[in-house]
């Protein structure tokens, strides 16, 4: 089969806890709310550079419910995303600004962020990967039909993920290994 007729997969990345560090607030590790608090996680720049070499689009798909909760201004979120994108090259970003009560189709674990990006970019979700740090990321990937990789820094595990790793670099290792397998050996 000529390369141009191969199904085109993508790599979907959660933001907080995958690309950037969480912040400690009121005794809990949570998403940053200020540009000044955004710090890329160790090894992310190098991992993204490796991922770029896989010739697959890279997307950020992130829930940001602090917008709906009135705890994060849209302009501050835009500046945070700009800061991240200044250091890593991704092809597109999809953000859900809603909270659970909104019952939208885009808030993970719903697959809307992934399906929207896939439709926009002509991506085959069955040949794609969702990399996240929570059960919501894993479930969104499953519902969209992606292979799922959980970054589990705390060792809690999510039994439903296809793969569990300790870092984004290890997730890219898994993707590289999966892409090297013959199609019949990869999960569809």
N, CA, C and O atoms as a DFTB+ gen file, in Angstrom:
752 C
 N C O
     1  1       0.841      -1.168       0.000
     2  2       0.000       0.000       0.000
     3  2       0.894       1.242       0.000
     4  3       1.771       1.343       0.858
     5  1       0.714       2.179      -0.914
     6  2       1.534       3.381      -0.931
     7  2       1.340       4.169       0.360
     8  3       0.279       4.128       0.983
     9  1       2.411       4.901       0.750
    10  2       2.375       5.623       2.005
    11  2       1.202       6.587       2.092
    12  3       0.613       6.730       3.163
    13  1       0.848       7.245       1.009
    14  2      -0.228       8.227       1.039
    15  2      -1.585       7.602       1.338
    16  3      -2.501       8.309       1.759
    17  1      -1.736       6.299       1.132
    18  2      -3.020       5.661       1.398
    19  2      -3.067       5.023       2.795
    20  3      -4.084       4.442       3.175
    21  1      -1.976       5.128       3.555
    22  2      -1.965       4.613       4.926
    23  2      -2.884       5.478       5.784
    24  3      -2.931       6.695       5.606
    25  1      -3.616       4.860       6.713
    26  2      -4.417       5.669       7.628
    27  2      -3.506       6.599       8.430
    28  3      -2.413       6.219       8.850
    29  1      -3.979       7.802       8.627
    30  2      -3.183       8.812       9.324
    31  2      -3.633       8.908      10.778
    32  3      -4.761       9.309      11.066
    33  1      -2.752       8.542      11.675
    34  2      -3.030       8.666      13.098
    35  2      -2.465       9.958      13.648
    36  3      -1.796      10.713      12.942
    37  1      -2.745      10.204      14.926
    38  2      -2.254      11.400      15.603
    39  2      -1.935      11.050      17.050
    40  3      -2.276       9.975      17.543
    41  1      -1.278      11.979      17.707
    42  2      -1.016      11.851      19.138
    43  2      -1.751      12.986      19.833
    44  3      -1.494      14.162      19.575
    45  1      -2.672      12.615      20.721
    46  2      -3.425      13.570      21.523
    47  2      -2.801      13.615      22.911
    48  3      -2.561      12.573      23.521
    49  1      -2.538      14.812      23.409
    50  2      -1.892      14.987      24.698
    51  2      -2.768      15.815      25.629
    52  3      -3.242      16.887      25.255
    53  1      -2.980      15.321      26.827
    54  2      -3.573      16.161      27.852
    55  2      -2.536      17.227      28.194
    56  3      -1.356      17.070      27.880
    57  1      -2.965      18.296      28.829
    58  2      -2.015      19.361      29.156
    59  2      -1.461      19.213      30.576
    60  3      -0.292      18.873      30.762
    61  1      -2.300      19.469      31.560
    62  2      -1.853      19.528      32.952
    63  2      -1.496      18.140      33.478
    64  3      -2.318      17.224      33.453
    65  1      -0.261      17.998      33.954
    66  2       0.212      16.713      34.447
    67  2       0.887      15.875      33.377
    68  3       1.502      14.853      33.679
    69  1       0.772      16.305      32.128
    70  2       1.431      15.618      31.018
    71  2       2.505      16.534      30.427
    72  3       3.676      16.163      30.344
    73  1       2.091      17.723      30.022
    74  2       3.031      18.688      29.447
    75  2       3.602      19.624      30.501
    76  3       4.796      19.923      30.495
    77  1       2.750      20.083      31.400
    78  2       3.199      20.996      32.439
    79  2       2.925      20.409      33.821
    80  3       2.054      19.557      33.998
    81  1       3.695      20.890      34.787
    82  2       3.540      20.429      36.167
    83  2       2.248      20.959      36.774
    84  3       1.784      22.052      36.448
    85  1       1.688      20.160      37.655
    86  2       0.565      20.615      38.461
    87  2       1.112      21.528      39.559
    88  3       2.312      21.527      39.833
    89  1       0.232      22.302      40.181
    90  2       0.634      23.180      41.280
    91  2      -0.100      22.741      42.543
    92  3      -1.213      22.219      42.486
    93  1       0.549      22.966      43.682
    94  2      -0.049      22.608      44.960
    95  2      -0.903      23.778      45.439
    96  3      -0.404      24.882      45.660
    97  1      -2.206      23.514      45.595
    98  2      -3.134      24.537      46.071
    99  2      -4.065      23.898      47.086
   100  3      -4.743      22.915      46.786
   101  1      -4.095      24.457      48.282
   102  2      -4.962      23.955      49.356
   103  2      -4.751      22.461      49.606
   104  3      -5.702      21.723      49.862
   105  1      -3.497      22.030      49.528
   106  2      -3.155      20.642      49.817
   107  2      -3.438      19.663      48.684
   108  3      -3.324      18.452      48.876
   109  1      -3.806      20.167      47.502
   110  2      -4.115      19.302      46.354
   111  2      -3.288      19.731      45.147
   112  3      -3.020      20.916      44.952
   113  1      -2.888      18.747      44.339
   114  2      -2.192      19.032      43.093
   115  2      -3.224      19.301      42.018
   116  3      -4.032      18.431      41.694
   117  1      -3.202      20.519      41.456
   118  2      -4.221      20.974      40.514
   119  2      -3.581      21.727      39.343
   120  3      -2.372      21.954      39.312
   121  1      -4.413      22.099      38.399
   122  2      -3.969      22.855      37.229
   123  2      -3.576      24.281      37.616
   124  3      -4.189      24.880      38.498
   125  1      -2.555      24.818      36.955
   126  2      -2.196      26.211      37.228
   127  2      -3.299      27.161      36.745
   128  3      -4.039      26.859      35.809
   129  1      -3.382      28.301      37.404
   130  2      -4.359      29.318      37.029
   131  2      -3.701      30.615      36.591
   132  3      -4.386      31.566      36.215
   133  1      -2.378      30.659      36.636
   134  2      -1.650      31.863      36.242
   135  2      -0.493      31.487      35.322
   136  3       0.120      30.431      35.480
   137  1      -0.206      32.345      34.378
   138  2       0.907      32.106      33.460
   139  2       2.193      31.873      34.243
   140  3       2.998      31.015      33.882
   141  1       2.384      32.631      35.305
   142  2       3.613      32.519      36.098
   143  2       3.789      31.137      36.715
   144  3       4.905      30.758      37.069
   145  1       2.705      30.379      36.849
   146  2       2.766      29.046      37.457
   147  2       2.972      27.919      36.445
   148  3       3.116      26.760      36.833
   149  1       2.986      28.245      35.170
   150  2       3.135      27.213      34.133
   151  2       4.607      26.846      33.992
   152  3       5.445      27.677      33.640
   153  1       4.898      25.576      34.278
   154  2       6.249      25.035      34.145
   155  2       6.157      23.718      33.369
   156  3       5.445      22.798      33.770
   157  1       6.880      23.644      32.263
   158  2       6.889      22.387      31.520
   159  2       7.510      21.300      32.390
   160  3       8.481      21.542      33.108
   161  1       6.945      20.114      32.318
   162  2       7.470      18.980      33.077
   163  2       8.844      18.585      32.533
   164  3       9.143      18.803      31.359
   165  1       9.656      18.015      33.380
   166  2      10.999      17.576      33.006
   167  2      10.932      16.619      31.816
   168  3      10.162      15.658      31.822
   169  1      11.730      16.888      30.817
   170  2      11.841      16.006      29.655
   171  2      10.794      16.209      28.577
   172  3      10.835      15.528      27.552
   173  1       9.854      17.127      28.776
   174  2       8.763      17.313      27.813
   175  2       9.265      17.840      26.473
   176  3       8.851      17.344      25.425
   177  1      10.139      18.823      26.489
   178  2      10.623      19.397      25.227
   179  2      11.284      18.316      24.377
   180  3      11.016      18.215      23.180
   181  1      12.137      17.516      24.984
   182  2      12.821      16.442      24.256
   183  2      11.836      15.377      23.780
   184  3      11.963      14.873      22.665
   185  1      10.860      15.032      24.611
   186  2       9.861      14.029      24.223
   187  2       9.034      14.520      23.035
   188  3       8.741      13.751      22.119
   189  1       8.663      15.789      23.049
   190  2       7.887      16.350      21.938
   191  2       8.734      16.358      20.664
   192  3       8.221      16.066      19.583
   193  1      10.005      16.683      20.775
   194  2      10.887      16.641      19.597
   195  2      10.937      15.232      19.011
   196  3      10.904      15.069      17.791
   197  1      11.017      14.210      19.873
   198  2      10.993      12.827      19.384
   199  2       9.658      12.518      18.716
   200  3       9.616      11.891      17.657
   201  1       8.575      12.959      19.337
   202  2       7.245      12.705      18.778
   203  2       7.092      13.373      17.413
   204  3       6.452      12.815      16.521
   205  1       7.668      14.554      17.243
   206  2       7.601      15.247      15.943
   207  2       8.245      14.390      14.858
   208  3       7.834      14.452      13.700
   209  1       9.242      13.596      15.215
   210  2       9.910      12.735      14.254
   211  2       9.069      11.558      13.789
   212  3       9.458      10.851      12.859
   213  1       7.927      11.339      14.421
   214  2       7.054      10.224      14.039
   215  2       6.115      10.582      12.889
   216  3       5.345       9.736      12.433
   217  1       6.173      11.802      12.426
   218  2       5.359      12.277      11.298
   219  2       3.860      12.102      11.552
   220  3       3.100      11.770      10.643
   221  1       3.456      12.326      12.782
   222  2       2.039      12.297      13.155
   223  2       1.695      13.671      13.731
   224  3       2.509      14.265      14.439
   225  1       0.506      14.177      13.435
   226  2       0.122      15.434      14.076
   227  2       0.081      15.276      15.598
   228  3      -0.281      14.219      16.114
   229  1       0.456      16.341      16.301
   230  2       0.413      16.384      17.758
   231  2      -0.633      17.409      18.175
   232  3      -0.630      18.548      17.709
   233  1      -1.520      16.986      19.056
   234  2      -2.594      17.856      19.513
   235  2      -2.633      17.906      21.031
   236  3      -2.307      16.927      21.702
   237  1      -3.031      19.047      21.566
   238  2      -3.342      19.158      22.982
   239  2      -4.859      19.144      23.098
   240  3      -5.553      19.896      22.414
   241  1      -5.367      18.279      23.974
   242  2      -6.805      18.190      24.252
   243  2      -6.968      18.306      25.769
   244  3      -6.629      17.380      26.505
   245  1      -7.484      19.440      26.230
   246  2      -7.472      19.714      27.658
   247  2      -8.799      20.223      28.205
   248  3      -9.446      21.079      27.601
   249  1      -9.189      19.691      29.345
   250  2     -10.318      20.227      30.106
   251  2      -9.798      21.410      30.917
   252  3      -8.746      21.319      31.549
   253  1     -10.527      22.507      30.899
   254  2     -10.176      23.680      31.704
   255  2     -11.443      24.216      32.387
   256  3     -11.905      25.313      32.072
   257  1     -12.003      23.431      33.327
   258  2     -13.261      23.820      33.963
   259  2     -13.165      25.061      34.839
   260  3     -14.192      25.626      35.214
   261  1     -11.946      25.500      35.174
   262  2     -11.837      26.719      35.975
   263  2     -12.382      27.935      35.231
   264  3     -12.710      28.941      35.860
   265  1     -12.485      27.860      33.912
   266  2     -13.137      28.926      33.133
   267  2     -14.608      28.998      33.539
   268  3     -15.093      30.066      33.915
   269  1     -15.322      27.874      33.468
   270  2     -16.751      27.847      33.822
   271  2     -16.969      28.190      35.291
   272  3     -17.996      28.765      35.653
   273  1     -16.020      27.844      36.122
   274  2     -16.139      28.093      37.559
   275  2     -15.790      29.529      37.936
   276  3     -15.903      29.903      39.103
   277  1     -15.369      30.338      36.967
   278  2     -15.012      31.724      37.230
   279  2     -13.682      31.889      37.958
   280  3     -13.425      32.939      38.547
   281  1     -12.843      30.870      37.922
   282  2     -11.554      30.897      38.616
   283  2     -10.375      31.159      37.689
   284  3      -9.246      31.336      38.147
   285  1     -10.639      31.183      36.382
   286  2      -9.596      31.396      35.379
   287  2     -10.195      32.219      34.249
   288  3     -11.219      31.853      33.673
   289  1      -9.554      33.317      33.944
   290  2     -10.012      34.174      32.851
   291  2      -9.565      33.597      31.511
   292  3      -8.453      33.079      31.401
   293  1     -10.420      33.679      30.489
   294  2     -10.024      33.168      29.167
   295  2      -8.722      33.768      28.644
   296  3      -7.941      33.067      28.001
   297  1      -8.475      35.046      28.907
   298  2      -7.227      35.670      28.444
   299  2      -6.014      35.062      29.133
   300  3      -4.964      34.900      28.512
   301  1      -6.150      34.723      30.415
   302  2      -5.045      34.094      31.145
   303  2      -4.787      32.691      30.589
   304  3      -3.636      32.284      30.432
   305  1      -5.859      31.957      30.292
   306  2      -5.698      30.633      29.693
   307  2      -5.004      30.741      28.334
   308  3      -4.113      29.950      28.022
   309  1      -5.415      31.717      27.533
   310  2      -4.779      31.913      26.222
   311  2      -3.287      32.204      26.380
   312  3      -2.468      31.693      25.617
   313  1      -2.939      33.023      27.367
   314  2      -1.524      33.335      27.611
   315  2      -0.764      32.098      28.090
   316  3       0.400      31.911      27.736
   317  1      -1.413      31.258      28.889
   318  2      -0.780      30.018      29.339
   319  2      -0.496      29.103      28.152
   320  3       0.585      28.523      28.045
   321  1      -1.475      28.983      27.265
   322  2      -1.288      28.125      26.088
   323  2      -0.197      28.685      25.185
   324  3       0.586      27.931      24.608
   325  1      -0.147      29.997      25.063
   326  2       0.893      30.638      24.254
   327  2       2.276      30.335      24.834
   328  3       3.226      30.076      24.095
   329  1       2.374      30.369      26.148
   330  2       3.654      30.071      26.804
   331  2       4.085      28.632      26.519
   332  3       5.251      28.379      26.215
   333  1       3.152      27.701      26.618
   334  2       3.466      26.296      26.345
   335  2       3.875      26.116      24.889
   336  3       4.870      25.457      24.588
   337  1       3.094      26.710      23.991
   338  2       3.372      26.547      22.561
   339  2       4.662      27.252      22.131
   340  3       5.202      26.943      21.068
   341  1       5.155      28.177      22.924
   342  2       6.436      28.827      22.618
   343  2       7.599      27.861      22.818
   344  3       8.686      28.070      22.277
   345  1       7.369      26.803      23.596
   346  2       8.437      25.851      23.910
   347  2       8.280      24.491      23.229
   348  3       9.256      23.763      23.050
   349  1       7.063      24.159      22.859
   350  2       6.836      22.875      22.188
   351  2       5.971      23.088      20.957
   352  3       5.069      23.926      20.952
   353  1       6.255      22.327      19.923
   354  2       5.525      22.453      18.663
   355  2       4.385      21.445      18.619
   356  3       4.616      20.240      18.521
   357  1       3.162      21.941      18.694
   358  2       1.984      21.100      18.496
   359  2       1.209      21.670      17.323
   360  3       1.325      22.853      17.001
   361  1       0.421      20.822      16.692
   362  2      -0.296      21.249      15.493
   363  2      -1.596      21.974      15.791
   364  3      -2.022      22.836      15.022
   365  1      -2.233      21.626      16.912
   366  2      -3.520      22.254      17.212
   367  2      -3.847      22.004      18.679
   368  3      -3.276      21.123      19.322
   369  1      -4.769      22.792      19.184
   370  2      -5.203      22.702      20.569
   371  2      -6.725      22.737      20.609
   372  3      -7.359      23.530      19.913
   373  1      -7.303      21.867      21.432
   374  2      -8.749      21.899      21.684
   375  2      -8.941      21.986      23.195
   376  3      -8.360      21.214      23.956
   377  1      -9.768      22.944      23.610
   378  2      -9.979      23.211      25.031
   379  2     -11.459      23.122      25.345
   380  3     -12.289      23.706      24.649
   381  1     -11.786      22.384      26.405
   382  2     -13.150      22.388      26.922
   383  2     -13.179      23.326      28.124
   384  3     -12.505      23.067      29.122
   385  1     -13.949      24.413      28.045
   386  2     -14.029      25.364      29.145
   387  2     -15.179      25.071      30.107
   388  3     -15.459      25.872      30.999
   389  1     -15.836      23.946      29.936
   390  2     -17.050      23.628      30.694
   391  2     -16.766      22.870      31.983
   392  3     -15.661      22.374      32.199
   393  1     -17.784      22.790      32.833
   394  2     -17.734      21.994      34.053
   395  2     -18.658      20.791      33.854
   396  3     -19.420      20.740      32.888
   397  1     -18.588      19.831      34.768
   398  2     -19.409      18.615      34.642
   399  2     -20.888      18.923      34.470
   400  3     -21.568      18.263      33.684
   401  1     -21.394      19.909      35.187
   402  2     -22.826      20.233      35.154
   403  2     -23.284      20.688      33.770
   404  3     -24.474      20.617      33.460
   405  1     -22.362      21.149      32.944
   406  2     -22.722      21.611      31.598
   407  2     -23.091      20.468      30.657
   408  3     -23.764      20.684      29.649
   409  1     -22.654      19.257      30.983
   410  2     -22.958      18.059      30.190
   411  2     -22.686      18.261      28.695
   412  3     -23.508      17.916      27.847
   413  1     -21.528      18.820      28.400
   414  2     -21.145      19.055      27.005
   415  2     -20.556      17.776      26.406
   416  3     -20.293      16.805      27.114
   417  1     -20.361      17.797      25.111
   418  2     -19.763      16.650      24.421
   419  2     -18.240      16.741      24.365
   420  3     -17.571      15.810      23.915
   421  1     -17.691      17.884      24.831
   422  2     -16.242      18.057      24.710
   423  2     -15.485      17.770      26.003
   424  3     -14.280      17.524      25.951
   425  1     -16.138      17.792      27.149
   426  2     -15.420      17.591      28.414
   427  2     -15.076      16.116      28.582
   428  3     -15.955      15.255      28.625
   429  1     -13.760      15.841      28.676
   430  2     -13.341      14.469      28.919
   431  2     -13.942      14.009      30.250
   432  3     -13.865      14.748      31.232
   433  1     -14.528      12.836      30.313
   434  2     -14.255      11.651      29.500
   435  2     -15.028      11.539      28.186
   436  3     -14.858      10.551      27.472
   437  1     -15.868      12.515      27.844
   438  2     -16.504      12.496      26.524
   439  2     -15.402      12.660      25.468
   440  3     -14.379      13.288      25.743
   441  1     -15.592      12.114      24.288
   442  2     -14.533      12.136      23.277
   443  2     -14.543      13.356      22.359
   444  3     -13.774      13.398      21.398
   445  1     -15.386      14.344      22.627
   446  2     -15.583      15.456      21.692
   447  2     -14.338      16.221      21.290
   448  3     -14.202      16.591      20.124
   449  1     -13.422      16.470      22.221
   450  2     -12.194      17.190      21.850
   451  2     -11.410      16.404      20.807
   452  3     -10.899      16.973      19.842
   453  1     -11.322      15.097      21.009
   454  2     -10.555      14.243      20.097
   455  2     -11.244      14.113      18.750
   456  3     -10.594      14.209      17.708
   457  1     -12.549      13.895      18.759
   458  2     -13.263      13.722      17.485
   459  2     -13.287      15.012      16.678
   460  3     -13.245      14.975      15.448
   461  1     -13.353      16.157      17.362
   462  2     -13.318      17.445      16.658
   463  2     -11.973      17.656      15.972
   464  3     -11.915      18.021      14.798
   465  1     -10.900      17.425      16.711
   466  2      -9.566      17.563      16.118
   467  2      -9.360      16.562      14.982
   468  3      -8.792      16.904      13.945
   469  1      -9.819      15.336      15.178
   470  2      -9.660      14.305      14.144
   471  2     -10.386      14.703      12.858
   472  3      -9.848      14.543      11.762
   473  1     -11.603      15.221      12.995
   474  2     -12.365      15.646      11.815
   475  2     -11.676      16.826      11.127
   476  3     -11.599      16.875       9.899
   477  1     -11.188      17.752      11.905
   478  2     -10.528      18.951      11.363
   479  2      -9.258      18.591      10.591
   480  3      -8.933      19.234       9.593
   481  1      -8.543      17.567      11.053
   482  2      -7.237      17.230      10.489
   483  2      -7.237      15.951       9.641
   484  3      -6.181      15.543       9.158
   485  1      -8.385      15.316       9.453
   486  2      -8.437      14.095       8.656
   487  2      -7.680      12.950       9.291
   488  3      -6.959      12.221       8.610
   489  1      -7.840      12.788      10.585
   490  2      -7.109      11.781      11.353
   491  2      -7.981      10.558      11.591
   492  3      -9.170      10.677      11.885
   493  1      -7.381       9.387      11.463
   494  2      -8.050       8.126      11.779
   495  2      -7.794       7.817      13.253
   496  3      -6.665       7.513      13.639
   497  1      -8.825       7.895      14.062
   498  2      -8.678       7.698      15.510
   499  2      -8.217       6.293      15.866
   500  3      -7.582       6.104      16.904
   501  1      -8.519       5.309      15.038
   502  2      -8.088       3.935      15.316
   503  2      -6.581       3.777      15.226
   504  3      -6.029       2.798      15.728
   505  1      -5.913       4.727      14.595
   506  2      -4.455       4.691      14.464
   507  2      -3.808       5.799      15.304
   508  3      -2.676       6.208      15.049
   509  1      -4.542       6.270      16.298
   510  2      -4.094       7.384      17.120
   511  2      -3.869       6.962      18.566
   512  3      -4.249       5.868      18.982
   513  1      -3.243       7.854      19.315
   514  2      -2.906       7.614      20.720
   515  2      -3.394       8.786      21.563
   516  3      -3.228       9.944      21.180
   517  1      -3.991       8.485      22.703
   518  2      -4.342       9.503      23.691
   519  2      -3.421       9.311      24.878
   520  3      -3.378       8.230      25.465
   521  1      -2.673      10.366      25.240
   522  2      -1.742      10.325      26.366
   523  2      -2.265      11.280      27.434
   524  3      -2.392      12.481      27.196
   525  1      -2.565      10.741      28.607
   526  2      -3.081      11.572      29.685
   527  2      -2.641      11.076      31.039
   528  3      -1.944      10.068      31.159
   529  1      -3.064      11.808      32.065
   530  2      -2.663      11.441      33.427
   531  2      -3.855      11.143      34.330
   532  3      -3.708      11.095      35.551
   533  1      -5.040      10.943      33.742
   534  2      -6.218      10.657      34.560
   535  2      -7.119       9.648      33.860
   536  3      -6.994       9.393      32.662
   537  1      -8.024       9.087      34.642
   538  2      -8.985       8.148      34.067
   539  2      -9.840       8.844      33.013
   540  3     -10.271       8.199      32.057
   541  1     -10.099      10.152      33.163
   542  2     -10.914      10.872      32.173
   543  2     -10.221      10.910      30.815
   544  3     -10.872      10.775      29.779
   545  1      -8.904      11.093      30.819
   546  2      -8.149      11.088      29.563
   547  2      -8.211       9.716      28.907
   548  3      -8.448       9.597      27.705
   549  1      -7.995       8.681      29.714
   550  2      -8.032       7.306      29.206
   551  2      -9.413       6.987      28.633
   552  3      -9.525       6.428      27.543
   553  1     -10.445       7.340      29.361
   554  2     -11.804       7.038      28.898
   555  2     -12.153       7.813      27.629
   556  3     -12.798       7.269      26.733
   557  1     -11.735       9.069      27.543
   558  2     -11.985       9.842      26.316
   559  2     -11.294       9.175      25.129
   560  3     -11.875       9.061      24.050
   561  1     -10.058       8.739      25.332
   562  2      -9.343       8.037      24.268
   563  2     -10.028       6.757      23.860
   564  3     -10.151       6.465      22.670
   565  1     -10.476       5.992      24.836
   566  2     -11.193       4.732      24.538
   567  2     -12.464       5.006      23.742
   568  3     -12.728       4.359      22.728
   569  1     -13.251       5.975      24.215
   570  2     -14.517       6.300      23.533
   571  2     -14.292       6.790      22.110
   572  3     -15.128       6.575      21.231
   573  1     -13.165       7.446      21.890
   574  2     -12.847       7.930      20.541
   575  2     -12.276       6.828      19.655
   576  3     -12.237       6.973      18.433
   577  1     -11.832       5.726      20.263
   578  2     -11.263       4.621      19.496
   579  2      -9.746       4.634      19.428
   580  3      -9.157       3.898      18.637
   581  1      -9.101       5.463      20.252
   582  2      -7.634       5.555      20.274
   583  2      -7.021       4.489      21.167
   584  3      -7.700       3.904      22.011
   585  1      -5.741       4.244      20.973
   586  2      -4.958       3.508      21.961
   587  2      -4.630       4.496      23.066
   588  3      -4.401       5.676      22.798
   589  1      -4.607       4.027      24.304
   590  2      -4.472       4.944      25.436
   591  2      -3.208       4.670      26.239
   592  3      -2.801       3.526      26.439
   593  1      -2.601       5.769      26.691
   594  2      -1.394       5.691      27.509
   595  2      -1.603       6.596      28.719
   596  3      -1.846       7.795      28.581
   597  1      -1.505       6.007      29.893
   598  2      -1.639       6.749      31.138
   599  2      -0.261       7.073      31.685
   600  3       0.563       6.179      31.878
   601  1      -0.011       8.354      31.935
   602  2       1.191       8.758      32.659
   603  2       0.801       8.758      34.127
   604  3       0.014       9.587      34.584
   605  1       1.364       7.816      34.844
   606  2       0.989       7.585      36.238
   607  2       2.182       7.847      37.136
   608  3       2.880       6.920      37.547
   609  1       2.409       9.110      37.437
   610  2       3.555       9.482      38.271
   611  2       3.362       9.057      39.718
   612  3       4.338       8.845      40.437
   613  1       2.116       8.931      40.150
   614  2       1.840       8.595      41.550
   615  2       1.752       7.093      41.781
   616  3       1.686       6.654      42.930
   617  1       1.751       6.301      40.726
   618  2       1.686       4.854      40.873
   619  2       0.304       4.320      41.183
   620  3       0.166       3.183      41.635
   621  1      -0.735       5.134      40.946
   622  2      -2.101       4.710      41.249
   623  2      -2.650       3.763      40.179
   624  3      -3.423       2.856      40.485
   625  1      -2.251       3.976      38.942
   626  2      -2.666       3.097      37.850
   627  2      -4.110       3.274      37.442
   628  3      -4.959       3.644      38.254
   629  1      -4.376       3.010      36.199
   630  2      -5.736       2.982      35.671
   631  2      -5.810       1.716      34.846
   632  3      -5.277       1.654      33.738
   633  1      -6.450       0.742      35.369
   634  2      -6.434      -0.578      34.736
   635  2      -6.998      -0.582      33.323
   636  3      -6.767      -1.527      32.569
   637  1      -7.726       0.449      32.959
   638  2      -8.329       0.439      31.633
   639  2      -7.407       0.989      30.541
   640  3      -7.729       0.864      29.359
   641  1      -6.274       1.592      30.903
   642  2      -5.351       2.122      29.894
   643  2      -4.647       0.971      29.185
   644  3      -4.368      -0.064      29.791
   645  1      -4.363       1.158      27.901
   646  2      -3.620       0.143      27.155
   647  2      -2.186       0.028      27.667
   648  3      -1.604      -1.056      27.683
   649  1      -1.630       1.161      28.083
   650  2      -0.255       1.198      28.597
   651  2      -0.205       2.195      29.745
   652  3      -0.902       3.210      29.725
   653  1       0.620       1.903      30.745
   654  2       0.851       2.812      31.864
   655  2       2.346       3.058      31.967
   656  3       3.141       2.118      32.005
   657  1       2.721       4.328      32.012
   658  2       4.127       4.726      32.033
   659  2       4.334       5.818      33.078
   660  3       3.375       6.309      33.673
   661  1       5.593       6.194      33.296
   662  2       5.918       7.186      34.321
   663  2       6.167       8.592      33.773
   664  3       6.256       9.544      34.548
   665  1       6.281       8.740      32.445
   666  2       6.628      10.054      31.888
   667  2       6.186      10.150      30.429
   668  3       5.844       9.149      29.799
   669  1       6.201      11.374      29.911
   670  2       5.889      11.558      28.495
   671  2       6.938      10.875      27.623
   672  3       6.602      10.315      26.579
   673  1       8.206      10.914      28.037
   674  2       9.253      10.235      27.261
   675  2       8.951       8.740      27.149
   676  3       9.125       8.147      26.084
   677  1       8.503       8.137      28.242
   678  2       8.160       6.707      28.209
   679  2       6.923       6.471      27.338
   680  3       6.819       5.431      26.687
   681  1       5.998       7.410      27.321
   682  2       4.824       7.281      26.442
   683  2       5.252       7.303      24.979
   684  3       4.726       6.541      24.168
   685  1       6.199       8.168      24.637
   686  2       6.704       8.217      23.262
   687  2       7.428       6.916      22.921
   688  3       7.349       6.452      21.783
   689  1       8.130       6.320      23.886
   690  2       8.737       4.995      23.672
   691  2       7.676       3.982      23.267
   692  3       7.872       3.214      22.326
   693  1       6.549       3.981      23.981
   694  2       5.451       3.050      23.690
   695  2       4.909       3.298      22.291
   696  3       4.686       2.351      21.536
   697  1       4.695       4.555      21.940
   698  2       4.160       4.880      20.606
   699  2       5.128       4.425      19.520
   700  3       4.710       3.835      18.524
   701  1       6.408       4.695      19.707
   702  2       7.410       4.249      18.727
   703  2       7.370       2.734      18.569
   704  3       7.440       2.227      17.449
   705  1       7.259       2.011      19.672
   706  2       7.211       0.548      19.618
   707  2       5.948       0.065      18.915
   708  3       6.000      -0.877      18.125
   709  1       4.817       0.702      19.196
   710  2       3.562       0.311      18.554
   711  2       3.597       0.571      17.051
   712  3       3.091      -0.233      16.267
   713  1       4.185       1.676      16.656
   714  2       4.260       1.994      15.239
   715  2       5.201       1.065      14.492
   716  3       5.066       0.894      13.280
   717  1       6.149       0.464      15.194
   718  2       7.090      -0.471      14.571
   719  2       6.487      -1.844      14.355
   720  3       7.014      -2.643      13.580
   721  1       5.368      -2.127      15.046
   722  2       4.731      -3.441      14.896
   723  2       3.974      -3.536      13.583
   724  3       3.477      -2.526      13.085
   725  1       3.877      -4.731      13.015
   726  2       3.025      -4.888      11.841
   727  2       1.581      -4.544      12.220
   728  3       1.183      -4.777      13.362
   729  1       0.788      -3.996      11.296
   730  2      -0.583      -3.586      11.613
   731  2      -1.422      -4.661      12.302
   732  3      -2.258      -4.332      13.144
   733  1      -1.224      -5.917      11.971
   734  2      -2.029      -6.985      12.591
   735  2      -1.704      -7.166      14.075
   736  3      -2.503      -7.745      14.811
   737  1      -0.535      -6.675      14.525
   738  2      -0.138      -6.819      15.920
   739  2      -0.558      -5.625      16.790
   740  3      -0.535      -5.706      18.018
   741  1      -0.938      -4.524      16.143
   742  2      -1.396      -3.339      16.876
   743  2      -2.881      -3.453      17.150
   744  3      -3.628      -4.006      16.342
   745  1      -3.308      -2.935      18.278
   746  2      -4.741      -2.885      18.560
   747  2      -5.364      -1.929      17.542
   748  3      -4.847      -0.829      17.347
   749  1      -6.466      -2.322      16.885
   750  2      -7.077      -1.439      15.895
   751  2      -7.584      -0.156      16.493
   752  3      -8.124       0.687      15.778
